[in-house]
Amino acid sequence: MNTATHSGQYALATGANAVGRLDVLHSIYSSTGRIGLIEAGLKVGMTAADFGCGSGTMTRLLAAMVGPSIPGSEYGIPTSMMSQPDSTNAVIAEIDVGTSG
């Protein structure tokens, strides 16, 4: 019988406290993720968006894959912005695909 209780809160670190863990996971799984993105049809020159971009590791991978040719671009949209869709002052991180990697 499972006696564990659920507090309703996310068990892992988030925000700045999660960056190290997310970087390690990215170093382990990014090659598989890259293959999946290629198989899904991601190509140089496309525009991509990373919704819930977290620390930006996948955002940088996407930027490297769609750039450096113009008009390739990539946008990272944090989950905090997704919960406030009516915000007219929101800032979206646009990666310069010519220098990403």
N, CA and C atoms as a LAMMPS dump frame, in Angstrom:
ITEM: TIMESTEP
0
ITEM: NUMBER OF ATOMS
303
ITEM: BOX BOUNDS ff ff ff
-5.0000000000000000e+02 5.0000000000000000e+02
-5.0000000000000000e+02 5.0000000000000000e+02
-5.0000000000000000e+02 5.0000000000000000e+02
ITEM: ATOMS id mol type element x y z
1 1 1 N 0.84 -1.183 0
2 1 2 C 0 0 0
3 1 3 C 0.881 1.241 0
4 2 1 N 0.525 2.206 -0.803
5 2 2 C 1.264 3.46 -0.898
6 2 3 C 0.785 4.404 0.195
7 3 1 N 1.697 4.792 1.073
8 3 2 C 1.318 5.682 2.169
9 3 3 C 1.803 7.11 1.947
10 4 1 N 2.382 7.391 0.776
11 4 2 C 2.882 8.734 0.486
12 4 3 C 1.72 9.711 0.376
13 5 1 N 1.946 10.911 0.829
14 5 2 C 0.923 11.948 0.711
15 5 3 C 1.345 12.935 -0.367
16 6 1 N 0.401 13.622 -0.917
17 6 2 C 0.66 14.581 -1.979
18 6 3 C 0.309 15.968 -1.455
19 7 1 N 1.281 16.868 -1.425
20 7 2 C 1.05 18.207 -0.887
21 7 3 C 0.407 19.14 -1.903
22 8 1 N 0.399 18.756 -3.177
23 8 2 C -0.148 19.621 -4.205
24 8 3 C 0.871 20.611 -4.743
25 9 1 N 2.1 20.573 -4.23
26 9 2 C 3.14 21.466 -4.711
27 9 3 C 4.145 20.68 -5.542
28 10 1 N 4.771 21.383 -6.499
29 10 2 C 5.783 20.77 -7.359
30 10 3 C 6.982 20.384 -6.501
31 11 1 N 7.439 19.15 -6.617
32 11 2 C 8.472 18.62 -5.723
33 11 3 C 9.884 19.092 -6.061
34 12 1 N 10.153 19.464 -7.294
35 12 2 C 11.495 19.855 -7.704
36 12 3 C 11.647 21.377 -7.675
37 13 1 N 12.887 21.828 -7.581
38 13 2 C 13.166 23.259 -7.582
39 13 3 C 12.705 23.894 -8.88
40 14 1 N 12.27 25.124 -8.798
41 14 2 C 11.853 25.882 -9.977
42 14 3 C 12.611 27.205 -10.008
43 15 1 N 12.463 27.936 -11.092
44 15 2 C 13.101 29.236 -11.202
45 15 3 C 14.617 29.129 -11.196
46 16 1 N 15.261 30.122 -10.572
47 16 2 C 16.731 30.165 -10.534
48 16 3 C 17.315 28.936 -9.85
49 17 1 N 16.609 28.362 -8.911
50 17 2 C 17.092 27.18 -8.195
51 17 3 C 17.123 25.931 -9.07
52 18 1 N 16.438 25.955 -10.194
53 18 2 C 16.353 24.776 -11.057
54 18 3 C 17.361 24.792 -12.2
55 19 1 N 18.036 25.89 -12.415
56 19 2 C 18.895 26.047 -13.594
57 19 3 C 19.941 24.939 -13.697
58 20 1 N 20.643 24.633 -12.63
59 20 2 C 21.674 23.593 -12.668
60 20 3 C 21.112 22.243 -13.055
61 21 1 N 19.978 21.871 -12.45
62 21 2 C 19.34 20.581 -12.755
63 21 3 C 18.892 20.543 -14.209
64 22 1 N 18.311 21.631 -14.692
65 22 2 C 17.846 21.668 -16.074
66 22 3 C 19.007 21.63 -17.063
67 23 1 N 20.125 22.27 -16.719
68 23 2 C 21.306 22.214 -17.59
69 23 3 C 21.859 20.794 -17.687
70 24 1 N 21.873 20.063 -16.565
71 24 2 C 22.337 18.667 -16.576
72 24 3 C 21.41 17.82 -17.442
73 25 1 N 20.105 17.981 -17.261
74 25 2 C 19.147 17.21 -18.07
75 25 3 C 19.31 17.537 -19.55
76 26 1 N 19.527 18.802 -19.864
77 26 2 C 19.716 19.191 -21.261
78 26 3 C 20.968 18.534 -21.845
79 27 1 N 22.044 18.497 -21.062
80 27 2 C 23.274 17.878 -21.572
81 27 3 C 23.084 16.383 -21.827
82 28 1 N 22.2 15.759 -21.086
83 28 2 C 21.93 14.328 -21.265
84 28 3 C 20.997 14.082 -22.45
85 29 1 N 19.939 14.871 -22.563
86 29 2 C 18.87 14.575 -23.516
87 29 3 C 18.835 15.45 -24.762
88 30 1 N 19.711 16.459 -24.879
89 30 2 C 19.59 17.389 -26.005
90 30 3 C 19.802 16.721 -27.364
91 31 1 N 20.68 15.722 -27.44
92 31 2 C 20.882 15.069 -28.746
93 31 3 C 19.621 14.337 -29.19
94 32 1 N 18.919 13.721 -28.252
95 32 2 C 17.652 13.055 -28.571
96 32 3 C 16.6 14.085 -28.948
97 33 1 N 16.578 15.198 -28.223
98 33 2 C 15.636 16.265 -28.545
99 33 3 C 15.88 16.848 -29.918
100 34 1 N 17.154 17.023 -30.271
101 34 2 C 17.517 17.551 -31.594
102 34 3 C 17.009 16.601 -32.684
103 35 1 N 17.205 15.306 -32.504
104 35 2 C 16.737 14.314 -33.48
105 35 3 C 15.223 14.4 -33.623
106 36 1 N 14.522 14.509 -32.505
107 36 2 C 13.062 14.618 -32.543
108 36 3 C 12.594 15.866 -33.278
109 37 1 N 13.289 16.985 -33.067
110 37 2 C 12.927 18.227 -33.751
111 37 3 C 13.183 18.119 -35.255
112 38 1 N 14.267 17.475 -35.632
113 38 2 C 14.56 17.267 -37.06
114 38 3 C 13.489 16.379 -37.683
115 39 1 N 13.145 15.294 -36.995
116 39 2 C 12.112 14.384 -37.509
117 39 3 C 10.75 15.065 -37.591
118 40 1 N 10.518 16.054 -36.713
119 40 2 C 9.25 16.791 -36.741
120 40 3 C 9.23 17.827 -37.867
121 41 1 N 10.388 18.057 -38.513
122 41 2 C 10.429 18.948 -39.659
123 41 3 C 11.039 20.315 -39.396
124 42 1 N 11.64 20.54 -38.228
125 42 2 C 12.274 21.829 -37.956
126 42 3 C 13.438 22.039 -38.913
127 43 1 N 13.464 23.219 -39.543
128 43 2 C 14.486 23.508 -40.548
129 43 3 C 15.039 24.916 -40.363
130 44 1 N 16.217 25.138 -40.917
131 44 2 C 16.837 26.457 -40.93
132 44 3 C 15.89 27.449 -41.588
133 45 1 N 15.771 28.633 -41.008
134 45 2 C 14.918 29.679 -41.564
135 45 3 C 13.53 29.722 -40.97
136 46 1 N 13.135 28.694 -40.216
137 46 2 C 11.817 28.675 -39.602
138 46 3 C 11.791 29.595 -38.383
139 47 1 N 10.587 29.912 -37.932
140 47 2 C 10.39 30.614 -36.672
141 47 3 C 9.844 29.597 -35.686
142 48 1 N 10.441 29.556 -34.499
143 48 2 C 10.027 28.589 -33.482
144 48 3 C 9.725 29.318 -32.187
145 49 1 N 8.849 28.76 -31.369
146 49 2 C 8.535 29.314 -30.056
147 49 3 C 8.667 28.208 -29.02
148 50 1 N 9.256 28.543 -27.887
149 50 2 C 9.419 27.605 -26.78
150 50 3 C 8.522 28.098 -25.648
151 51 1 N 7.311 27.558 -25.567
152 51 2 C 6.36 27.95 -24.524
153 51 3 C 6.732 27.265 -23.223
154 52 1 N 6.885 28.035 -22.176
155 52 2 C 7.351 27.492 -20.907
156 52 3 C 8.845 27.258 -20.968
157 53 1 N 9.597 28.273 -21.405
158 53 2 C 11.007 28.102 -21.765
159 53 3 C 11.945 27.868 -20.588
160 54 1 N 11.498 28.045 -19.366
161 54 2 C 12.346 27.753 -18.21
162 54 3 C 13.665 28.484 -18.268
163 55 1 N 14.76 27.748 -18.144
164 55 2 C 16.086 28.373 -18.128
165 55 3 C 16.599 28.705 -19.522
166 56 1 N 15.892 28.304 -20.55
167 56 2 C 16.251 28.674 -21.913
168 56 3 C 17.157 27.704 -22.644
169 57 1 N 17.424 26.535 -22.067
170 57 2 C 18.323 25.6 -22.748
171 57 3 C 17.718 25.095 -24.061
172 58 1 N 16.446 24.763 -24.058
173 58 2 C 15.798 24.318 -25.292
174 58 3 C 15.622 25.498 -26.243
175 59 1 N 15.395 26.679 -25.705
176 59 2 C 15.267 27.871 -26.533
177 59 3 C 16.544 28.089 -27.335
178 60 1 N 17.694 27.939 -26.682
179 60 2 C 18.977 28.115 -27.37
180 60 3 C 19.194 27.013 -28.41
181 61 1 N 18.775 25.778 -28.111
182 61 2 C 18.891 24.691 -29.081
183 61 3 C 18.037 24.998 -30.311
184 62 1 N 16.804 25.425 -30.094
185 62 2 C 15.929 25.78 -31.212
186 62 3 C 16.532 26.907 -32.038
187 63 1 N 17.066 27.912 -31.364
188 63 2 C 17.67 29.046 -32.077
189 63 3 C 18.837 28.59 -32.938
190 64 1 N 19.66 27.702 -32.402
191 64 2 C 20.795 27.187 -33.172
192 64 3 C 20.323 26.395 -34.382
193 65 1 N 19.181 25.72 -34.25
194 65 2 C 18.689 24.889 -35.345
195 65 3 C 18.003 25.697 -36.439
196 66 1 N 17.355 26.809 -36.11
197 66 2 C 16.646 27.584 -37.127
198 66 3 C 17.508 28.701 -37.704
199 67 1 N 18.642 28.992 -37.108
200 67 2 C 19.52 30.064 -37.588
201 67 3 C 20.774 29.473 -38.156
202 68 1 N 21.667 30.254 -38.628
203 68 2 C 21.721 31.714 -38.576
204 68 3 C 21.13 32.419 -39.783
205 69 1 N 20.483 31.705 -40.683
206 69 2 C 19.935 32.389 -41.86
207 69 3 C 18.738 33.247 -41.467
208 70 1 N 18.552 34.3 -42.188
209 70 2 C 17.393 35.156 -41.985
210 70 3 C 16.306 34.612 -42.898
211 71 1 N 15.082 34.425 -42.526
212 71 2 C 14.419 35.023 -41.389
213 71 3 C 14.317 34.128 -40.166
214 72 1 N 15.155 33.121 -39.997
215 72 2 C 15.039 32.226 -38.85
216 72 3 C 15.037 32.961 -37.523
217 73 1 N 14.095 32.646 -36.678
218 73 2 C 14.065 33.249 -35.348
219 73 3 C 13.399 32.302 -34.37
220 74 1 N 13.644 32.541 -33.085
221 74 2 C 13.142 31.692 -32.024
222 74 3 C 12.738 32.579 -30.874
223 75 1 N 11.608 32.263 -30.257
224 75 2 C 11.094 33.031 -29.134
225 75 3 C 10.921 32.123 -27.93
226 76 1 N 11.372 32.584 -26.758
227 76 2 C 11.15 31.866 -25.513
228 76 3 C 10.085 32.583 -24.711
229 77 1 N 9.031 31.877 -24.34
230 77 2 C 7.919 32.483 -23.617
231 77 3 C 7.783 31.795 -22.263
232 78 1 N 8.147 32.485 -21.172
233 78 2 C 8.063 31.871 -19.845
234 78 3 C 6.625 31.54 -19.46
235 79 1 N 6.455 30.524 -18.63
236 79 2 C 5.11 30.136 -18.198
237 79 3 C 4.43 31.258 -17.442
238 80 1 N 5.183 32.124 -16.78
239 80 2 C 4.568 33.235 -16.058
240 80 3 C 3.799 34.146 -17.009
241 81 1 N 4.268 34.272 -18.251
242 81 2 C 3.55 35.075 -19.235
243 81 3 C 2.332 34.339 -19.77
244 82 1 N 2.395 33.026 -19.805
245 82 2 C 1.284 32.246 -20.338
246 82 3 C 0.066 32.366 -19.425
247 83 1 N 0.284 32.609 -18.138
248 83 2 C -0.839 32.733 -17.219
249 83 3 C -1.412 34.141 -17.221
250 84 1 N -0.775 35.077 -17.954
251 84 2 C -1.241 36.456 -18.038
252 84 3 C -1.339 36.886 -19.499
253 85 1 N -2.195 36.222 -20.277
254 85 2 C -2.225 36.496 -21.717
255 85 3 C -2.678 37.902 -22.072
256 86 1 N -3.304 38.618 -21.135
257 86 2 C -3.794 39.95 -21.452
258 86 3 C -2.751 41.03 -21.189
259 87 1 N -1.562 40.649 -20.764
260 87 2 C -0.524 41.62 -20.459
261 87 3 C -0.003 42.255 -21.747
262 88 1 N -0.152 43.561 -21.884
263 88 2 C 0.331 44.243 -23.083
264 88 3 C 1.773 44.693 -22.934
265 89 1 N 2.328 44.608 -21.723
266 89 2 C 3.7 45.024 -21.488
267 89 3 C 4.654 43.845 -21.367
268 90 1 N 4.221 42.676 -21.769
269 90 2 C 5.04 41.471 -21.638
270 90 3 C 6.256 41.546 -22.543
271 91 1 N 7.356 41.005 -22.063
272 91 2 C 8.584 40.967 -22.843
273 91 3 C 8.877 39.518 -23.202
274 92 1 N 9.063 39.25 -24.47
275 92 2 C 9.393 37.918 -24.952
276 92 3 C 10.86 37.926 -25.358
277 93 1 N 11.591 36.929 -24.895
278 93 2 C 13.023 36.862 -25.216
279 93 3 C 13.189 36.4 -26.649
280 94 1 N 13.716 37.263 -27.477
281 94 2 C 13.991 36.899 -28.866
282 94 3 C 15.472 36.618 -28.982
283 95 1 N 15.809 35.44 -29.44
284 95 2 C 17.192 35.012 -29.563
285 95 3 C 17.735 35.465 -30.908
286 96 1 N 18.905 36.07 -30.899
287 96 2 C 19.579 36.43 -32.149
288 96 3 C 20.176 35.152 -32.72
289 97 1 N 19.541 34.596 -33.73
290 97 2 C 19.956 33.292 -34.246
291 97 3 C 21.31 33.336 -34.922
292 98 1 N 21.808 34.488 -35.226
293 98 2 C 23.117 34.59 -35.844
294 98 3 C 24.247 34.34 -34.855
295 99 1 N 23.964 34.445 -33.54
296 99 2 C 25.012 34.27 -32.542
297 99 3 C 24.705 33.189 -31.539
298 100 1 N 23.593 32.483 -31.693
299 100 2 C 23.206 31.463 -30.731
300 100 3 C 23.986 30.181 -30.963
301 101 1 N 24.03 29.364 -29.917
302 101 2 C 24.697 28.101 -30.101
303 101 3 C 24.691 27.4 -28.85
